[in-house]
Amino acid sequence: MNYKNLQQQDKEVYDIIKKEETRQKNELEMIASENYVTQAVMEAMGSILTNKYSEGYPGSRYYGGNQIIDEIEILAIERAKKLFHAEHVNVQPLSGSPANASVYMAFLKPGDKVLGLKLDHGGHLSHGHSVNFSGILYNFVQYEVDSKTGRINMEEVRKIAQKEKPKMIVAGYSAYSREIEWQKFQNIADEIGSYTFADIAHTAGLIAGEQMDNPVPIFDVVSTTTHKTLRGPRGAIIMCKEKHAKKIDKAVFPGMQGGPHDHITAAKAVAFGEALKPEFKEYAKKIIINSKTLAEEFINRGYRIISDGTDNHLIVVDMTSKNTSGKETEKILERIGISVSRSTIPNDPNPPMNPSGVRFGTPAITTRGLGEKEVKQVAGWIDAAITNKEDIGVLNSIKKEVEEMCKKFPVPGLL
Ligand SMILES: *Cc1c(COP(=O)(O)O)cnc(C)c1O
């Protein structure tokens, strides 16, 4: 990336960005929520559209001079509609959590009852955790994954829903590796007259790439971040049925937010354009092949994987099956240049700051071009590092191999 002016004007910031660039180049990114955007997405993000204020929506703004901004917002909306087969799209949400806040605001009053998956079972903070606005403002009741299968048992969800009669049911998760039965959720909601809300922040790219089932034609409302598997700028969108369009738009602005970030809207449009290309389907397919390969490699080496495998881009591994913890694994892998995030496992006996599991994801390494052969090598290195965690010599030599692989598979946006 070219930072000529920044380098001249502000060396302090420039140096920090360059250091992070080097880290991203030389390390393997296996955090399931991260990815590498293209140069084109970054150029749109870095554009002069950041100079504009445009509160409101295309055709009805509270500021003048928005004729051209309207064009970019309409383009982003049209591309998102096509990508997800959506009736209505709002492309203004600043990120995943504020998007979810807008969804709740559109459909609920404070104190209303909502059904969501428990955080330590794979849910997200914004699905009703007590420290998050969602759990503070709304009365969340929670469902869990089955303790034997690690999967969501739809009969259990039905029982809880029938008993609690929530006004809204939330599905779509942060650390769940299996396909979600959207239609069954909708059927349960129809039985008790509640709204359905899908949060596809993690899997949106796999859904756009037609490798996983799409809740958009089924559910009342769907939110997603744009920066995870979808490989766009940091941000979010909300999709809904036409009948809910006014409610959603009002909740985003003026309900939750002020002016939209028009440079990010432009970058969202670029990312949606990329995701509409046939190559993106191939990318989504490869993410899942890599993830399944990684799961198999771990299982063959005696690791316990939650739900014994994966249908998507991530796996959650119970590290106590290898006499270590999530936090310690994160540290060991940092030593060899691989980034992962520690994670709770369902019914985790250990506290959230030092949970039993680690979440591994393949979207970023797949963007880099790693395939099955390389994923097998990476799994071998991870296992060797954990087995030899006290042996500095072994860790250093693995780190060199990781760096060699990184050189062979450069980050596309950092060429
Ligand atoms: C990542 C994520 C979010 C939050 O997105 P931010 O952009 O970090 O606010 C919301 N829901 C789910 C399911 C997520 O995985």
The ligand as an SDF file (V2000), in Angstrom:
LIG
                    3D

 15 15  0  0  0  0  0  0  0  0999 V2000
  -18.9480  -10.1480   14.7470 C   0  0  0  0  0  0  0  0  0  0  0  0
  -20.3640  -10.2930   15.1200 C   0  0  0  0  0  0  0  0  0  0  0  0
  -21.1510   -9.1740   15.4620 C   0  0  0  0  0  0  0  0  0  0  0  0
  -20.5810   -7.8130   15.7530 C   0  0  0  0  0  0  0  0  0  0  0  0
  -19.9810   -7.1640   14.7750 O   0  0  0  0  0  0  0  0  0  0  0  0
  -19.0750   -5.8540   15.1020 P   0  0  0  0  0  0  0  0  0  0  0  0
  -18.8810   -5.2690   13.7720 O   0  0  0  0  0  0  0  0  0  0  0  0
  -17.8540   -6.3560   15.7790 O   0  0  0  0  0  0  0  0  0  0  0  0
  -19.8920   -4.9730   16.0100 O   0  0  0  0  0  0  0  0  0  0  0  0
  -22.5050   -9.3740   15.6640 C   0  0  0  0  0  0  0  0  0  0  0  0
  -23.0550  -10.6070   15.5800 N   0  0  0  0  0  0  0  0  0  0  0  0
  -22.3250  -11.7050   15.2980 C   0  0  0  0  0  0  0  0  0  0  0  0
  -22.9980  -13.0330   15.2190 C   0  0  0  0  0  0  0  0  0  0  0  0
  -20.9550  -11.5860   15.0860 C   0  0  0  0  0  0  0  0  0  0  0  0
  -20.2340  -12.6780   14.8530 O   0  0  0  0  0  0  0  0  0  0  0  0
  1  2  1  0
  2  3  1  0
  2 14  2  0
  3  4  1  0
  3 10  2  0
  4  5  1  0
  5  6  1  0
  6  7  2  0
  6  8  1  0
  6  9  1  0
 10 11  1  0
 11 12  2  0
 12 13  1  0
 12 14  1  0
 14 15  1  0
M  END
$$$$
